[in-house]
Amino acid sequence: MIEKIDVENVNVPGQVTRVDAGKYNDMRAAMMAVLPAAPPGLSHAEVVSSVTPHLSESLFPGGKTAGWWSKTVQLDLEAKGLLVRVEGKPLRWYAAR
């Protein structure tokens, strides 16, 4: 049985979704390892390319689904106040440390 974890979405307050805890935790650790602690931060594309080498090959073979998981974790961490969104285009994020 796959362990699940609740995630939030900063864009839909109060919405909680259950996702695979192993993939979530692996992506979260990778994102926190690569995100800077100050602006200008990283764009979504930069996050995906930066986290891919840090991901478990067994969970993300060849980086497959890294884009979806990085967005899911980003929205959750932003809702929890652990990531800060920098206004502008493209959107960028940094870790609130």
N, C-alpha and C positions, 0 to 999 in steps of 0.2 A: 504494500500500500504506500502510495506517495504521500509524504507529509506536506501539508498545506499551511500557508501563512496568509493573514489578512493584509491587504494593501489598500491604501487610500488614493484618491485622485484629487489633486489641488484644484482642478477645473470643475469638479462635481463634489462639493462638500457634503459629507455624510454618506457618500457611496463607498462601500467596502466590497472588495473582490477577493476571492481566495485563489492563490496561485501556488505553484510548486515551490516549496521552501528551499530546496537545494539549489535550484537555478536562481531564485531570488537572492539568496545569501552569497552565492558565487559572484553574481553581477554586482551586488552592492559592494562587496569587498574590492572588486576590480575598479568600480567607479570611484570609490573613496581613495583608492591608491593613485588614480591619475588626475582627479580634479584638483585644480589649484585652490588655495585658500583665500584668494582675492580676485577682483576683476582684472582682466576682462573675462576670465573663465573660458570654457570650451563650448563650441556649438554641438548640436546633436551628432553631426557627421564626425566631428573631431573626437567626441566621446566614444563613438562606436569603433573608430579606427584605433584609438588609444587603448581601449579595454580588451579588445580581441586577443592580444598576446597573453593577457593575464587570466583568461577564462580556462576552466577545466575542459580539456578536450573530450572527456567522456560526457559532459553535460551539454557542451556547445561544439560538436564536431565541425571543424573547419570554420568556426565562428557562426554557424547556422543559427538563426533567430536572435542574434545579438542585438540587432536594431530594435526589435519588438521588446525584448527584455530590458534594454537600457532605457527605453521610453517609459516602461511600466515602473521601473525602479526610480527613475528621475521624478515622475509624477508623485510617487509615494513619499520619497525623501523631501521633496519640495513641500508637500502637504504637512509633513512633520517638522518643517523648519530646519532641516539639515542641509538643504541646498538653497541657494539664492539665485533667482532669475534676474539677469541683467537685461534691461529694456533695450530695444533696438533690433535690427535685422542683420544677420540671423539671430535668433534667440540664443543666449549663452547662459551657462550656469557655472557657479563655483561653490565649493563646500563651505558651509557655515561652521567654522572651527573656533 
